[in-house]
Amino acid sequence: MAPSTVWEILTKTGIPPGPRRAGPTWAQFLHAQPKAILATDFFTVDLVDGTTAYVLAVIEHATRRIRILGVTAHPSNTWVTRMGSNLLMDLDERAESIKFLLRDRDTKFTADWDAVFTAAGSRILRTPVQAPRANAIMERWIGGCPANCLTRR
């Protein structure tokens, strides 16, 4: 069904278009307060011995500074939560300025992970389902990792 067909059906039944949302767009939100946003994600690395390692990384939107929080073969709830606590300790007094933590809906990010950051005053922003552009800065860095790591200089 084409969008024009949906519009035609709604118009014929007398249903008006939905109201526009008030407030900034997603891009405007990200650009308005980069100092207050951290983005995080997991990515995998296939090792020479055939195993897979899970890498937990965080990027600061303002500086584009990458922090590799840890690498493990089995990212348990305890390990992931500890990595979040370690990050907040590393940020020290700057942790108070982090108002938003942007993450995807990966099951490795549990309620315990979220609680670490909400206790520090951050709000957890989960990206919509199948919307990699919502966390584009982190996703772009992850996408470039294999090429950057394997380039010979």
C-alpha positions in Angstrom: 0.0 0.0 0.0 1.5 3.3 -1.1 1.6 6.3 1.2 -0.7 8.2 -1.1 -3.3 5.3 -0.7 -3.2 5.6 3.1 -3.6 9.4 2.8 -6.6 8.9 0.5 -8.3 6.4 2.8 -7.8 8.7 5.8 -9.1 11.7 3.9 -12.2 9.8 2.7 -13.0 8.8 6.3 -12.5 12.3 7.6 -9.4 11.6 9.7 -7.1 14.6 9.6 -3.3 14.3 9.6 -1.6 13.8 12.9 -0.2 16.9 14.6 3.5 17.8 14.3 5.5 17.1 17.4 6.7 20.1 19.3 10.4 20.3 20.1 13.6 19.7 18.3 14.3 17.0 15.8 16.7 14.2 16.8 19.6 15.8 14.9 18.9 19.2 16.5 18.8 17.5 20.0 22.2 15.8 19.4 23.8 19.0 18.1 22.4 21.2 20.8 24.1 19.6 23.8 27.0 17.4 22.7 28.8 17.9 26.1 25.9 16.2 27.9 25.8 13.0 25.7 27.7 9.7 25.8 26.9 7.0 23.3 27.7 3.3 23.9 27.6 0.1 22.0 29.1 -3.4 21.7 30.9 -4.8 18.7 32.5 -8.1 18.1 36.0 -9.0 17.0 36.8 -12.4 15.5 40.1 -13.6 17.0 42.7 -15.8 15.3 41.8 -18.8 17.4 38.2 -18.7 16.1 36.6 -17.2 19.2 34.7 -14.0 19.3 35.5 -11.2 21.7 32.9 -8.6 22.7 34.1 -5.0 23.0 32.2 -2.4 25.0 33.0 1.1 23.8 31.8 4.6 24.7 32.1 7.9 22.7 31.8 11.4 24.1 29.8 13.4 21.6 31.5 16.7 22.3 35.1 15.5 21.8 34.6 12.3 19.9 36.9 10.7 22.4 36.5 6.9 22.4 36.8 4.8 25.5 37.2 1.1 25.2 35.6 0.0 28.5 36.5 -3.7 28.2 36.8 -6.8 26.1 35.5 -10.2 27.1 34.4 -13.5 25.5 31.3 -13.6 27.8 29.7 -10.3 28.6 27.7 -11.1 31.8 25.4 -8.7 33.6 28.0 -8.3 36.4 30.8 -7.5 33.9 28.8 -5.0 31.9 27.6 -3.2 35.1 31.1 -3.1 36.5 32.3 -1.5 33.2 29.7 1.2 33.6 30.7 1.9 37.2 34.4 2.1 36.1 33.5 4.6 33.4 31.8 6.9 35.9 34.8 6.7 38.2 37.1 7.6 35.3 34.9 10.6 34.4 35.1 11.7 38.0 33.5 15.2 38.4 32.6 15.3 34.7 30.1 12.5 35.3 27.7 15.1 36.7 27.7 16.9 33.3 26.6 13.8 31.4 22.8 14.1 31.2 22.1 11.5 28.5 23.5 8.0 27.7 22.5 6.9 24.3 22.4 3.1 23.7 20.7 0.5 21.6 18.3 -2.2 22.8 21.0 -4.9 23.1 20.1 -7.4 25.9 23.6 -7.0 27.3 22.5 -3.6 28.6 20.4 -4.6 31.6 18.5 -2.7 34.3 21.6 -2.9 36.5 23.6 -1.0 33.8 20.9 1.6 33.5 20.7 2.0 37.3 24.4 2.9 37.4 23.9 5.9 35.2 20.5 6.9 36.5 21.9 7.0 40.0 24.6 9.5 38.6 21.8 11.7 37.2 21.9 10.6 33.6 18.9 9.7 31.5 19.1 6.6 29.4 18.0 7.1 25.8 17.4 3.8 23.9 17.4 4.0 20.2 14.3 2.9 18.3 14.3 -0.7 17.0 16.3 -1.1 13.8 17.4 2.5 13.7 21.2 2.5 13.5 21.2 6.2 12.4 19.8 7.1 15.9 23.3 6.3 17.3 25.1 7.2 14.1 28.3 8.6 15.7 29.0 5.4 17.6 27.9 3.2 14.7 30.2 5.0 12.2 33.2 4.6 14.5 32.4 0.9 14.9 32.0 0.5 11.2 35.5 2.0 10.6 37.3 -0.1 13.2 38.2 -3.1 11.0 39.7 -0.9 8.3 41.5 1.4 10.7 42.9 -1.5 12.8 44.1 -3.5 9.8 45.6 -0.7 7.7 49.4 -1.0 7.5 51.4 2.2 7.8 
